[in-house]
Amino acid sequence: MDSDPEPSFLRVQVWGLFLESIGFGVYLVTCGFCYRALFPTASRHRGLSEMNWSTIVIFLIFLAKTTSSLGIHLFLNLESATTANRVVAANQFRDGSRPINMSKYNTSILQTVIASAFFIYRCWLVYHRSWLTIALPLLLWLGAVALMGFDIHLYDTALSTIGLFSSSRAQAFGSAFWAVITAINVIITAQIAYRICQVDHYKSRSDVQLHSSDSLPTKTKAVVTCSSSKFAIHTVIESGMMYTAMTVLVFVLFVTKSVAVYAAIDGLVQIIGISFNLVIIYNQPRPQRSSLDELNSVPLQFTSTNSSVPGSAIEFAYPKHFNPRRKNKTTPTEPVKEDGDLSPDTGIPKNHSQQSIR
């Protein structure tokens, strides 16, 4: 490490801009896929009242934050490149009294609080709207909001704040904030992942029962055994594991007073937007799929109270829709059709074919 900390700090800022640019590119790609989920064709035809405005508002907030964060970071790097003195260039990044630096950090922690609230809401839905399940994360989230207010107040009232570790008081409140945010995300991620494992275990038991019969084709059996990778991707996306891992990294770097925390916070801004978009994309309504495709997926919605899990082996054995290949058995209570009314093969009235000929 250099004896002068300024070159190391400036290099961190350049690496942070590089990583943030890559993350912003991935985020823009996910935004394109979110359009069909946020603005479905049916909702556009029915009117504005059919749209999920709460999700759209959060999406627009994250879009504005990710875009502005990259723009501000690019401006600061260009500004430091034109400054000959490296100490002055580093202070331009760390000066908390500048409105551009103050807004950059304050909006970052505000975005983190909003993202944690979103995943708490998802956990509430996953556990059938159980308030007891999210009682502890909700209390911690309220504490994080209070710590965020104190943290922002420290930066607003300071005449000249140099960096995130300018004083012991700022260090204490910052460490407490990131510790509470990390605890919330770890708890929520563990709860959602556990719920997904429960549903997958139930689905696997249904698949095993179906394997014992001859009703499942050999091709389907091979497909069922190859769903572990899709299950892992499903768990990572649904539980917000990427977001949680990034908050843990920011917390560790903040406590150790590492200059790399600046680049980690910049990367966290993009990870929040990507995680939010992936959840929207993964839970968008899909067209009716075949049984082979449904057996490969774990149900995304856990709020249903039906005993039959969508996409499970139970639904394959007892389909809700008519399958032309499945033979229909005439029950004793079914009325017997007259020979003159229906054709024995197609079930179409004979008079219909005679009238067509005429």
C-alpha positions as CSV (number, residue, x, y, z in Angstrom):
1,M,0.0,0.0,0.0
2,D,1.2,3.5,-0.7
3,S,2.5,5.7,2.1
4,D,0.3,8.5,0.7
5,P,-3.4,7.4,1.0
6,E,-4.6,9.8,-1.7
7,P,-3.5,7.7,-4.7
8,S,-5.2,4.6,-3.2
9,F,-8.4,6.6,-2.6
10,L,-8.4,7.9,-6.2
11,R,-7.8,4.4,-7.6
12,V,-10.8,3.1,-5.6
13,Q,-12.9,5.8,-7.1
14,V,-11.8,4.8,-10.6
15,W,-12.5,1.1,-9.9
16,G,-15.9,2.1,-8.4
17,L,-16.8,4.0,-11.6
18,F,-15.8,0.9,-13.7
19,L,-17.9,-1.5,-11.6
20,E,-20.8,0.9,-11.4
21,S,-20.8,1.3,-15.2
22,I,-21.0,-2.5,-15.7
23,G,-23.8,-2.8,-13.1
24,F,-25.7,0.0,-14.7
25,G,-25.5,-1.7,-18.1
26,V,-26.9,-4.9,-16.6
27,Y,-29.6,-2.8,-14.9
28,L,-30.7,-1.2,-18.2
29,V,-31.0,-4.7,-19.7
30,T,-33.3,-5.8,-16.9
31,C,-35.3,-2.5,-17.2
32,G,-36.2,-3.5,-20.8
33,F,-37.6,-6.8,-19.6
34,C,-39.5,-5.1,-16.8
35,Y,-41.6,-3.1,-19.3
36,R,-43.8,-6.1,-20.2
37,A,-44.3,-6.9,-16.5
38,L,-45.1,-3.4,-15.3
39,F,-47.2,-2.4,-18.3
40,P,-49.0,-5.5,-19.6
41,T,-51.1,-5.3,-22.7
42,A,-54.3,-6.1,-20.8
43,S,-53.7,-3.3,-18.3
44,R,-53.0,-0.8,-21.1
45,H,-56.3,-1.7,-22.7
46,R,-58.3,-1.6,-19.5
47,G,-57.0,1.7,-18.2
48,L,-54.6,3.2,-15.7
49,S,-56.5,1.9,-12.7
50,E,-55.5,-1.7,-13.5
51,M,-51.7,-1.0,-13.2
52,N,-49.7,-1.7,-10.1
53,W,-48.7,1.8,-9.3
54,S,-46.8,1.1,-6.1
55,T,-44.4,-1.1,-8.0
56,I,-44.1,1.4,-10.8
57,V,-43.3,4.2,-8.4
58,I,-40.5,2.1,-6.7
59,F,-39.2,1.2,-10.1
60,L,-39.0,4.9,-11.2
61,I,-37.3,5.8,-7.9
62,F,-34.6,3.2,-8.4
63,L,-34.2,4.1,-12.0
64,A,-33.6,7.8,-11.1
65,K,-31.2,6.9,-8.3
66,T,-29.1,4.5,-10.3
67,T,-28.9,6.9,-13.3
68,S,-28.0,9.9,-11.2
69,S,-25.5,8.0,-9.1
70,L,-23.5,7.0,-12.2
71,G,-23.8,10.5,-13.6
72,I,-22.5,12.1,-10.4
73,H,-19.7,9.6,-10.1
74,L,-18.6,10.2,-13.7
75,F,-18.7,14.0,-13.1
76,L,-16.5,13.7,-10.0
77,N,-14.0,11.5,-11.8
78,L,-13.7,13.9,-14.7
79,E,-13.3,16.8,-12.2
80,S,-10.5,15.1,-10.4
81,A,-8.8,14.2,-13.6
82,T,-8.5,17.9,-14.4
83,T,-7.0,18.7,-10.9
84,A,-3.3,18.6,-10.7
85,N,-3.1,18.3,-6.9
86,R,-4.1,14.8,-5.8
87,V,-5.0,15.9,-2.3
88,V,-7.4,18.5,-3.7
89,A,-8.8,15.9,-6.1
90,A,-9.4,13.4,-3.3
91,N,-11.1,16.0,-1.1
92,Q,-13.5,16.8,-3.9
93,F,-14.8,13.2,-3.5
94,R,-14.9,13.2,0.3
95,D,-16.1,16.7,1.1
96,G,-19.5,16.1,2.7
97,S,-20.3,19.8,2.7
98,R,-20.7,19.8,-1.1
99,P,-24.3,19.3,-2.0
100,I,-23.4,16.9,-4.8
101,N,-21.5,14.6,-2.4
102,M,-24.2,15.0,0.3
103,S,-27.0,14.1,-2.0
104,K,-25.1,11.1,-3.4
105,Y,-24.6,9.4,-0.1
106,N,-27.9,10.4,1.5
107,T,-29.9,9.1,-1.5
108,S,-27.9,5.9,-1.4
109,I,-28.9,5.0,2.2
110,L,-32.5,6.1,1.4
111,Q,-32.6,3.6,-1.5
112,T,-31.2,0.9,0.8
113,V,-34.0,1.5,3.3
114,I,-36.7,1.4,0.5
115,A,-35.2,-1.8,-0.9
116,S,-35.3,-3.5,2.6
117,A,-38.9,-2.4,3.0
118,F,-39.7,-4.0,-0.4
119,F,-38.2,-7.4,0.6
120,I,-40.0,-7.2,4.0
121,Y,-43.3,-6.8,2.1
122,R,-42.4,-9.8,-0.1
123,C,-41.7,-11.9,3.0
124,W,-45.1,-10.8,4.3
125,L,-46.8,-12.0,1.2
126,V,-44.8,-15.3,1.1
127,Y,-46.0,-16.2,4.6
128,H,-49.7,-15.6,3.8
129,R,-49.7,-12.0,5.2
130,S,-48.5,-13.1,8.6
131,W,-47.5,-10.1,10.7
132,L,-45.8,-12.3,13.3
133,T,-43.3,-13.5,10.7
134,I,-42.1,-9.9,9.9
135,A,-42.5,-8.5,13.4
136,L,-38.7,-8.5,14.2
137,P,-37.6,-7.3,10.7
138,L,-40.2,-4.5,10.8
139,L,-39.0,-3.3,14.2
140,L,-35.4,-3.3,13.0
141,W,-36.4,-1.5,9.8
142,L,-38.0,1.3,12.0
143,G,-34.7,1.5,13.9
144,A,-32.8,1.8,10.6
145,V,-35.1,4.7,9.5
146,A,-34.2,6.5,12.8
147,L,-30.5,5.8,12.3
148,M,-30.7,7.1,8.7
149,G,-32.2,10.3,10.0
150,F,-29.4,10.8,12.5
151,D,-26.8,10.0,9.9
152,I,-28.2,12.5,7.4
153,H,-28.5,15.1,10.1
154,L,-24.8,14.7,10.9
155,Y,-23.8,15.4,7.3
156,D,-26.2,18.3,6.9
157,T,-25.1,20.1,10.1
158,A,-21.3,19.5,9.6
159,L,-19.6,22.6,8.2
160,S,-16.8,20.5,6.6
161,T,-17.1,16.8,6.6
162,I,-14.2,14.9,5.0
163,G,-15.3,11.4,4.1
164,L,-17.5,8.9,5.8
165,F,-15.1,8.5,8.7
166,S,-14.6,12.1,9.6
167,S,-15.6,11.7,13.2
168,S,-16.2,9.0,15.8
169,R,-19.9,10.0,16.0
170,A,-20.4,9.6,12.2
171,Q,-18.6,6.3,12.3
172,A,-20.8,5.0,15.2
173,F,-24.1,6.0,13.5
174,G,-22.9,4.7,10.1
175,S,-21.8,1.4,11.5
176,A,-25.1,1.0,13.5
177,F,-27.1,1.8,10.4
178,W,-25.4,-0.8,8.2
179,A,-25.4,-3.4,11.0
180,V,-29.2,-3.1,11.3
181,I,-29.7,-3.1,7.5
182,T,-27.6,-6.2,7.3
183,A,-29.5,-8.0,10.0
184,I,-32.8,-7.2,8.3
185,N,-31.7,-8.5,5.0
186,V,-30.1,-11.7,6.5
187,I,-33.3,-12.5,8.4
188,I,-35.6,-11.8,5.4
189,T,-33.4,-13.8,3.0
190,A,-33.3,-16.8,5.3
191,Q,-37.1,-16.7,5.8
192,I,-37.9,-16.5,2.0
193,A,-35.3,-19.1,1.1
194,Y,-36.7,-21.5,3.8
195,R,-40.2,-21.0,2.4
196,I,-39.0,-21.8,-1.1
197,C,-37.2,-24.9,0.2
198,Q,-40.5,-26.0,1.9
199,V,-42.5,-25.7,-1.3
200,D,-39.7,-27.5,-3.4
201,H,-39.7,-30.3,-0.8
202,Y,-43.5,-30.7,-1.1
203,K,-43.2,-30.7,-4.9
204,S,-40.3,-33.3,-4.8
205,R,-42.5,-35.6,-2.7
206,S,-45.2,-35.3,-5.3
207,D,-42.8,-36.1,-8.0
208,V,-41.5,-39.2,-6.2
209,Q,-45.1,-40.5,-5.9
210,L,-45.6,-39.9,-9.6
211,H,-42.5,-41.8,-10.4
212,S,-43.9,-44.9,-8.8
213,S,-46.7,-45.1,-11.4
214,D,-46.5,-45.6,-15.1
215,S,-48.4,-42.4,-16.0
216,L,-45.2,-40.3,-16.1
217,P,-43.3,-40.7,-19.4
218,T,-39.5,-41.5,-19.3
219,K,-38.7,-38.1,-20.9
220,T,-40.5,-36.3,-18.1
221,K,-38.6,-38.3,-15.5
222,A,-35.3,-37.0,-16.9
223,V,-36.5,-33.5,-16.9
224,V,-37.7,-33.6,-13.3
225,T,-34.2,-34.7,-12.1
226,C,-32.4,-31.7,-13.8
227,S,-34.1,-28.8,-12.0
228,S,-31.5,-28.1,-9.3
229,S,-29.8,-25.3,-11.2
230,K,-33.2,-23.6,-11.9
231,F,-34.1,-24.0,-8.2
232,A,-30.8,-22.3,-7.2
233,I,-31.4,-19.4,-9.5
234,H,-35.0,-19.1,-8.3
235,T,-33.9,-19.0,-4.7
236,V,-31.2,-16.4,-5.3
237,I,-33.6,-14.1,-7.2
238,E,-36.6,-14.5,-5.0
239,S,-34.9,-14.1,-1.7
240,G,-32.7,-11.1,-2.7
241,M,-29.5,-12.9,-1.9
242,M,-27.4,-10.6,-4.1
243,Y,-28.6,-7.6,-2.3
244,T,-28.0,-9.2,1.1
245,A,-24.5,-10.2,0.2
246,M,-23.6,-6.7,-0.9
247,T,-24.9,-5.1,2.3
248,V,-22.8,-7.6,4.3
249,L,-19.7,-6.5,2.3
250,V,-20.5,-2.8,2.8
251,F,-21.0,-3.3,6.6
252,V,-17.6,-5.1,6.9
253,L,-15.8,-2.4,4.9
254,F,-17.5,0.4,6.9
255,V,-16.6,-1.1,10.3
256,T,-12.9,-1.7,9.2
257,K,-12.7,1.9,7.8
258,S,-11.6,0.7,4.4
259,V,-11.6,3.2,1.5
260,A,-13.1,0.4,-0.6
261,V,-16.4,1.1,1.1
262,Y,-17.0,4.0,-1.4
263,A,-16.8,1.6,-4.4
264,A,-19.0,-1.0,-2.5
265,I,-21.7,1.6,-1.9
266,D,-21.7,2.6,-5.6
267,G,-22.0,-1.1,-6.5
268,L,-24.8,-1.6,-4.0
269,V,-26.9,1.1,-5.7
270,Q,-26.8,-0.9,-8.9
271,I,-27.3,-4.3,-7.2
272,I,-30.5,-3.0,-5.5
273,G,-32.0,-2.0,-8.9
274,I,-31.0,-5.3,-10.5
275,S,-32.4,-7.4,-7.7
276,F,-35.7,-5.5,-7.7
277,N,-36.0,-5.8,-11.5
278,L,-35.3,-9.6,-11.4
279,V,-38.0,-10.1,-8.9
280,I,-40.5,-8.3,-11.1
281,I,-39.3,-10.2,-14.2
282,Y,-39.4,-13.6,-12.5
283,N,-42.9,-13.0,-11.2
284,Q,-44.6,-11.6,-14.3
285,P,-47.6,-13.5,-15.6
286,R,-46.7,-16.2,-18.1
287,P,-48.7,-18.0,-20.7
288,Q,-50.1,-21.5,-20.1
289,R,-47.2,-24.0,-20.3
290,S,-47.1,-27.7,-20.8
291,S,-46.7,-30.1,-18.0
292,L,-43.1,-30.8,-18.8
293,D,-42.2,-27.2,-18.3
294,E,-44.3,-26.8,-15.2
295,L,-42.6,-29.7,-13.5
296,N,-39.3,-27.8,-13.8
297,S,-40.3,-24.8,-11.8
298,V,-41.1,-24.0,-8.2
299,P,-44.3,-21.9,-7.7
300,L,-43.6,-18.2,-7.4
301,Q,-46.6,-17.2,-5.4
302,F,-47.1,-18.7,-2.0
303,T,-50.4,-16.9,-1.1
304,S,-52.6,-19.5,-2.5
305,T,-54.6,-21.7,-0.1
306,N,-55.2,-24.5,-2.5
307,S,-54.0,-27.9,-1.6
308,S,-52.7,-28.5,-5.1
309,V,-49.5,-26.6,-5.8
310,P,-49.3,-25.0,-9.3
311,G,-46.9,-26.7,-11.5
312,S,-46.6,-29.8,-9.3
313,A,-47.0,-33.5,-10.0
314,I,-50.5,-33.4,-8.6
315,E,-51.6,-31.0,-11.3
316,F,-49.9,-33.2,-13.9
317,A,-51.8,-36.3,-12.7
318,Y,-55.1,-34.4,-12.5
319,P,-55.0,-31.7,-15.1
320,K,-57.5,-28.8,-14.9
321,H,-57.7,-28.6,-18.7
322,F,-58.9,-31.1,-21.2
323,N,-56.2,-33.2,-22.8
324,P,-57.1,-34.6,-26.2
325,R,-54.8,-37.6,-25.8
326,R,-56.4,-38.7,-22.5
327,K,-59.2,-41.2,-23.0
328,N,-62.6,-40.2,-21.6
329,K,-64.4,-42.7,-19.6
330,T,-68.2,-42.7,-19.7
331,T,-69.6,-42.6,-16.2
332,P,-72.9,-44.4,-15.4
333,T,-74.5,-41.0,-14.7
334,E,-73.6,-39.6,-18.1
335,P,-76.7,-39.5,-20.4
336,V,-76.6,-41.7,-23.4
337,K,-76.7,-39.9,-26.7
338,E,-79.0,-41.0,-29.5
339,D,-77.4,-42.3,-32.6
340,G,-79.2,-39.8,-34.7
341,D,-78.0,-36.9,-32.7
342,L,-74.2,-37.3,-32.6
343,S,-71.6,-38.8,-34.8
344,P,-69.9,-41.8,-33.0
345,D,-66.4,-40.5,-33.7
346,T,-66.4,-36.7,-33.5
347,G,-69.4,-35.9,-31.4
348,I,-70.7,-33.5,-34.1
349,P,-74.4,-33.6,-35.0
350,K,-75.0,-35.5,-38.2
351,N,-77.5,-32.9,-39.4
352,H,-74.6,-30.4,-39.4
353,S,-72.6,-32.4,-41.9
354,Q,-75.7,-33.0,-44.0
355,Q,-76.5,-29.3,-44.1
356,S,-73.0,-28.5,-45.0
357,I,-73.2,-30.8,-48.0
358,R,-76.4,-29.2,-49.1
